[in-house]
Amino acid sequence: RRFSFRPEPDPYCQAKYTFCPTGSPIPVMKNDDVIEVFRLQTPVWEFKYGDLLGHFKIMHDAIGFRNTLTGKNYTMEWYELFQLGNCTFPHLRPKMDAPFWCNQGAACFFEGIDDVHWKENGTLVLVATISGNIFNKMAKWVKQDNETGIYYETWTAQASPERGAETWFESYDCSKFVLRTYEKLAELGAEFKKIETNYTRIFLYSGEPNYLGNETSIFGSTGNKTLALAIKRFYYPFKPHLSTKEFLLSLMQIFDSVIMHRQFYLFYNFEYWFLPMKFPFVKITYEEISLPNRHKTFPCL
């Protein structure tokens, strides 16, 4: 779902690690500049735990650019403003009936590519070469994409692991931004190399979701108190401000509820849904998704 504008984050939402600390505006390239495009991937929390999560194929994706004429490098990525925990689960704040979410995500652009960061435990590989003109058009699209796609969503909810199974809800995360950008570049005329690319996806498997309502209809003065309590009890084991170790332990408690009681309460586009969970319940996959083909018809460049 797209939104008409990006709201100011609530001051209550605080990040342990500052979002995009060295961010800078996307530069305007000369039309005939030659820009190399790189696929960047590294294990999540690599800066803290090295390749630990890489063993579980829990990876973070980004895009690198190199202007071959100026020699300048750039990194572009999309991630959570207030870290993954805040996007995945809410805060249960005293004196507030409804769970409180700090779940915005956004694009970050900055000069330089930290080669060691991406190469040591992950991937830094050339996937395409584009003109400065294509880069500038992509930059305009990124701005619009960033202003209208504002909330991070961790989960993909699907009917089963089988190929072609119905998808109830799509995730909206770093890899989806990379894939959207690749698709836009192909639409603008970029030609991608024929190489294998894989991306992390976290799945919930359930029967058909049951719509429960929004914050007002569930938690408001005339809301459903029984349902409101059930949702808050579901989220209670998780405290978004905990350390990474506590985050993982709390996540296991949530999974226990999911597997033992076969239930999951999903918050998606300001609405709550009940997912009747089924085997295998939760799964992390590392799926191959091909780089896009150059569009046969595209505007004059």
C-alpha positions as a Python dict, from the first residue, in 0.01 Angstrom:
ca = {
    (1, 'R'): (0, 0, 0),
    (2, 'R'): (123, 347, -90),
    (3, 'F'): (77, 654, 129),
    (4, 'S'): (42, 1019, 32),
    (5, 'F'): (322, 1140, 259),
    (6, 'R'): (572, 1027, 521),
    (7, 'P'): (470, 1128, 876),
    (8, 'E'): (717, 1258, 1133),
    (9, 'P'): (827, 972, 1360),
    (10, 'D'): (699, 989, 1717),
    (11, 'P'): (972, 1105, 1962),
    (12, 'Y'): (902, 790, 2166),
    (13, 'C'): (1062, 585, 1887),
    (14, 'Q'): (1435, 575, 1951),
    (15, 'A'): (1703, 385, 1762),
    (16, 'K'): (1992, 213, 1936),
    (17, 'Y'): (2194, 265, 1618),
    (18, 'T'): (2125, 590, 1433),
    (19, 'F'): (1949, 551, 1100),
    (20, 'C'): (2164, 656, 801),
    (21, 'P'): (2424, 849, 1008),
    (22, 'T'): (2633, 964, 709),
    (23, 'G'): (2347, 995, 460),
    (24, 'S'): (2374, 1244, 175),
    (25, 'P'): (2158, 1359, -119),
    (26, 'I'): (2173, 1148, -436),
    (27, 'P'): (2404, 1339, -675),
    (28, 'V'): (2307, 1442, -1026),
    (29, 'M'): (2526, 1264, -1283),
    (30, 'K'): (2617, 1386, -1630),
    (31, 'N'): (2400, 1215, -1889),
    (32, 'D'): (2694, 1037, -2053),
    (33, 'D'): (2863, 925, -1729),
    (34, 'V'): (2918, 549, -1709),
    (35, 'I'): (2788, 407, -1379),
    (36, 'E'): (2861, 55, -1259),
    (37, 'V'): (2587, -108, -1047),
    (38, 'F'): (2687, -357, -775),
    (39, 'R'): (2486, -612, -584),
    (40, 'L'): (2572, -584, -214),
    (41, 'Q'): (2476, -845, 46),
    (42, 'T'): (2600, -923, 397),
    (43, 'P'): (2469, -1109, 703),
    (44, 'V'): (2223, -910, 917),
    (45, 'W'): (2400, -752, 1218),
    (46, 'E'): (2736, -838, 1054),
    (47, 'F'): (2891, -530, 1217),
    (48, 'K'): (2827, -692, 1556),
    (49, 'Y'): (2824, -1070, 1501),
    (50, 'G'): (3034, -1121, 1187),
    (51, 'D'): (2902, -1400, 964),
    (52, 'L'): (2693, -1568, 1240),
    (53, 'L'): (2353, -1496, 1083),
    (54, 'G'): (2500, -1568, 741),
    (55, 'H'): (2507, -1937, 839),
    (56, 'F'): (2127, -1914, 867),
    (57, 'K'): (2107, -1718, 540),
    (58, 'I'): (1963, -1411, 716),
    (59, 'M'): (2104, -1148, 485),
    (60, 'H'): (2080, -772, 431),
    (61, 'D'): (2075, -636, 75),
    (62, 'A'): (2187, -306, -75),
    (63, 'I'): (2303, -155, -405),
    (64, 'G'): (2639, 3, -487),
    (65, 'F'): (2722, 249, -765),
    (66, 'R'): (3057, 356, -909),
    (67, 'N'): (3099, 645, -1146),
    (68, 'T'): (3380, 521, -1373),
    (69, 'L'): (3464, 875, -1488),
    (70, 'T'): (3498, 1036, -1143),
    (71, 'G'): (3592, 719, -953),
    (72, 'K'): (3338, 799, -680),
    (73, 'N'): (3148, 514, -512),
    (74, 'Y'): (2803, 524, -350),
    (75, 'T'): (2587, 290, -140),
    (76, 'M'): (2206, 285, -137),
    (77, 'E'): (1998, 70, 98),
    (78, 'W'): (1654, 59, 258),
    (79, 'Y'): (1607, -45, 618),
    (80, 'E'): (1430, 19, 950),
    (81, 'L'): (1446, 363, 1111),
    (82, 'F'): (1436, 207, 1458),
    (83, 'Q'): (1587, -140, 1406),
    (84, 'L'): (1424, -469, 1318),
    (85, 'G'): (1263, -539, 1656),
    (86, 'N'): (1054, -224, 1648),
    (87, 'C'): (927, -304, 1299),
    (88, 'T'): (839, -663, 1384),
    (89, 'F'): (659, -609, 1715),
    (90, 'P'): (506, -314, 1902),
    (91, 'H'): (565, -151, 2238),
    (92, 'L'): (299, -205, 2503),
    (93, 'R'): (307, 135, 2668),
    (94, 'P'): (153, 210, 3009),
    (95, 'K'): (-170, 413, 2992),
    (96, 'M'): (-210, 334, 2620),
    (97, 'D'): (-476, 83, 2520),
    (98, 'A'): (-339, 3, 2176),
    (99, 'P'): (5, -143, 2095),
    (100, 'F'): (241, 133, 1979),
    (101, 'W'): (442, 79, 1661),
    (102, 'C'): (776, 230, 1556),
    (103, 'N'): (780, 60, 1216),
    (104, 'Q'): (892, 309, 953),
    (105, 'G'): (1154, 208, 698),
    (106, 'A'): (1335, 432, 451),
    (107, 'A'): (1610, 457, 191),
    (108, 'C'): (1960, 568, 288),
    (109, 'F'): (2214, 696, 34),
    (110, 'F'): (2573, 785, 113),
    (111, 'E'): (2908, 825, -58),
    (112, 'G'): (3149, 532, -51),
    (113, 'I'): (3126, 152, -51),
    (114, 'D'): (3277, -29, 248),
    (115, 'D'): (3438, -307, 44),
    (116, 'V'): (3549, -509, 347),
    (117, 'H'): (3200, -496, 503),
    (118, 'W'): (3036, -643, 195),
    (119, 'K'): (3313, -874, 66),
    (120, 'E'): (3433, -1038, 388),
    (121, 'N'): (3116, -1231, 474),
    (122, 'G'): (2887, -1146, 185),
    (123, 'T'): (2872, -1030, -175),
    (124, 'L'): (2999, -739, -381),
    (125, 'V'): (2948, -815, -749),
    (126, 'L'): (2894, -608, -1064),
    (127, 'V'): (2543, -667, -1205),
    (128, 'A'): (2498, -391, -1464),
    (129, 'T'): (2644, -76, -1622),
    (130, 'I'): (2416, 222, -1681),
    (131, 'S'): (2438, 578, -1812),
    (132, 'G'): (2425, 884, -1591),
    (133, 'N'): (2090, 963, -1752),
    (134, 'I'): (1940, 633, -1632),
    (135, 'F'): (2091, 692, -1286),
    (136, 'N'): (1927, 1036, -1263),
    (137, 'K'): (1587, 895, -1361),
    (138, 'M'): (1628, 619, -1105),
    (139, 'A'): (1711, 881, -839),
    (140, 'K'): (1379, 1062, -903),
    (141, 'W'): (1195, 731, -873),
    (142, 'V'): (1375, 649, -544),
    (143, 'K'): (1258, 979, -394),
    (144, 'Q'): (897, 907, -489),
    (145, 'D'): (920, 543, -375),
    (146, 'N'): (1066, 657, -43),
    (147, 'E'): (794, 915, 22),
    (148, 'T'): (505, 676, -46),
    (149, 'G'): (630, 334, 75),
    (150, 'I'): (706, 411, 438),
    (151, 'Y'): (644, 108, 661),
    (152, 'Y'): (876, -188, 710),
    (153, 'E'): (710, -531, 709),
    (154, 'T'): (914, -833, 821),
    (155, 'W'): (679, -1118, 734),
    (156, 'T'): (556, -1279, 414),
    (157, 'A'): (236, -1470, 496),
    (158, 'Q'): (157, -1757, 260),
    (159, 'A'): (-84, -2052, 242),
    (160, 'S'): (195, -2313, 222),
    (161, 'P'): (560, -2357, 118),
    (162, 'E'): (452, -2507, -216),
    (163, 'R'): (539, -2324, -535),
    (164, 'G'): (245, -2113, -650),
    (165, 'A'): (76, -2114, -308),
    (166, 'E'): (-142, -1813, -235),
    (167, 'T'): (37, -1521, -74),
    (168, 'W'): (-176, -1344, 186),
    (169, 'F'): (69, -1064, 275),
    (170, 'E'): (398, -955, 117),
    (171, 'S'): (699, -839, 315),
    (172, 'Y'): (833, -488, 261),
    (173, 'D'): (1200, -485, 349),
    (174, 'C'): (1556, -421, 227),
    (175, 'S'): (1551, -695, -37),
    (176, 'K'): (1218, -578, -179),
    (177, 'F'): (1364, -229, -224),
    (178, 'V'): (1664, -373, -409),
    (179, 'L'): (1436, -580, -633),
    (180, 'R'): (1210, -279, -702),
    (181, 'T'): (1517, -71, -794),
    (182, 'Y'): (1653, -339, -1027),
    (183, 'E'): (1312, -360, -1195),
    (184, 'K'): (1303, 19, -1239),
    (185, 'L'): (1654, 19, -1388),
    (186, 'A'): (1550, -255, -1634),
    (187, 'E'): (1243, -50, -1724),
    (188, 'L'): (1473, 245, -1796),
    (189, 'G'): (1689, 31, -2024),
    (190, 'A'): (1954, -127, -1799),
    (191, 'E'): (2093, -463, -1911),
    (192, 'F'): (2169, -697, -1620),
    (193, 'K'): (2426, -976, -1620),
    (194, 'K'): (2303, -1337, -1614),
    (195, 'I'): (2411, -1431, -1264),
    (196, 'E'): (2235, -1606, -977),
    (197, 'T'): (2100, -1381, -701),
    (198, 'N'): (1935, -1501, -378),
    (199, 'Y'): (1740, -1314, -110),
    (200, 'T'): (1627, -1387, 246),
    (201, 'R'): (1254, -1417, 311),
    (202, 'I'): (1081, -1492, 643),
    (203, 'F'): (753, -1679, 594),
    (204, 'L'): (449, -1737, 810),
    (205, 'Y'): (226, -2022, 688),
    (206, 'S'): (-143, -2000, 763),
    (207, 'G'): (-495, -2067, 649),
    (208, 'E'): (-698, -1775, 514),
    (209, 'P'): (-643, -1469, 737),
    (210, 'N'): (-932, -1330, 938),
    (211, 'Y'): (-968, -950, 940),
    (212, 'L'): (-1000, -819, 1296),
    (213, 'G'): (-1016, -441, 1255),
    (214, 'N'): (-800, -136, 1312),
    (215, 'E'): (-668, 32, 1624),
    (216, 'T'): (-988, 229, 1686),
    (217, 'S'): (-1233, -57, 1630),
    (218, 'I'): (-1037, -299, 1851),
    (219, 'F'): (-882, -81, 2121),
    (220, 'G'): (-1109, 224, 2119),
    (221, 'S'): (-1373, 306, 2382),
    (222, 'T'): (-1629, 92, 2199),
    (223, 'G'): (-1372, -171, 2097),
    (224, 'N'): (-1359, -545, 2156),
    (225, 'K'): (-1196, -577, 2499),
    (226, 'T'): (-1153, -956, 2475),
    (227, 'L'): (-980, -931, 2139),
    (228, 'A'): (-770, -634, 2255),
    (229, 'L'): (-645, -837, 2552),
    (230, 'A'): (-566, -1140, 2332),
    (231, 'I'): (-357, -928, 2096),
    (232, 'K'): (-167, -764, 2383),
    (233, 'R'): (-103, -1102, 2546),
    (234, 'F'): (34, -1232, 2218),
    (235, 'Y'): (279, -942, 2192),
    (236, 'Y'): (367, -930, 2562),
    (237, 'P'): (675, -1164, 2555),
    (238, 'F'): (847, -929, 2316),
    (239, 'K'): (1000, -599, 2428),
    (240, 'P'): (1140, -415, 2122),
    (241, 'H'): (1405, -225, 2322),
    (242, 'L'): (1579, -541, 2445),
    (243, 'S'): (1930, -651, 2348),
    (244, 'T'): (1977, -871, 2043),
    (245, 'K'): (2015, -1182, 2261),
    (246, 'E'): (1691, -1102, 2447),
    (247, 'F'): (1525, -1021, 2115),
    (248, 'L'): (1601, -1372, 1988),
    (249, 'L'): (1483, -1534, 2314),
    (250, 'S'): (1158, -1337, 2302),
    (251, 'L'): (1116, -1430, 1938),
    (252, 'M'): (1137, -1796, 2039),
    (253, 'Q'): (858, -1738, 2291),
    (254, 'I'): (645, -1590, 2016),
    (255, 'F'): (721, -1889, 1794),
    (256, 'D'): (620, -2120, 2080),
    (257, 'S'): (282, -1948, 2084),
    (258, 'V'): (261, -1977, 1708),
    (259, 'I'): (341, -2349, 1704),
    (260, 'M'): (166, -2460, 2024),
    (261, 'H'): (-147, -2248, 1984),
    (262, 'R'): (-136, -2206, 1606),
    (263, 'Q'): (-209, -1838, 1618),
    (264, 'F'): (-44, -1519, 1500),
    (265, 'Y'): (-172, -1161, 1517),
    (266, 'L'): (-37, -964, 1221),
    (267, 'F'): (-35, -584, 1199),
    (268, 'Y'): (-36, -482, 833),
    (269, 'N'): (-115, -138, 686),
    (270, 'F'): (-272, -17, 1013),
    (271, 'E'): (-498, -321, 1038),
    (272, 'Y'): (-490, -632, 1253),
    (273, 'W'): (-538, -981, 1112),
    (274, 'F'): (-558, -1322, 1275),
    (275, 'L'): (-356, -1594, 1101),
    (276, 'P'): (-464, -1955, 1175),
    (277, 'M'): (-115, -2100, 1160),
    (278, 'K'): (-30, -2436, 1007),
    (279, 'F'): (278, -2652, 957),
    (280, 'P'): (563, -2565, 903),
    (281, 'F'): (447, -2240, 1071),
    (282, 'V'): (760, -2023, 1027),
    (283, 'K'): (1044, -2062, 782),
    (284, 'I'): (1345, -1859, 670),
    (285, 'T'): (1431, -1919, 306),
    (286, 'Y'): (1714, -1802, 82),
    (287, 'E'): (1541, -1794, -255),
    (288, 'E'): (1683, -1738, -599),
    (289, 'I'): (1518, -1448, -778),
    (290, 'S'): (1653, -1370, -1123),
    (291, 'L'): (1781, -1029, -1219),
    (292, 'P'): (1527, -860, -1448),
    (293, 'N'): (1547, -859, -1826),
    (294, 'R'): (1589, -531, -2005),
    (295, 'H'): (1247, -405, -2111),
    (296, 'K'): (1198, -429, -2485),
    (297, 'T'): (1018, -96, -2497),
    (298, 'F'): (1148, 190, -2291),
    (299, 'P'): (1152, 567, -2324),
    (300, 'C'): (1417, 741, -2531),
    (301, 'L'): (1724, 794, -2316),
}
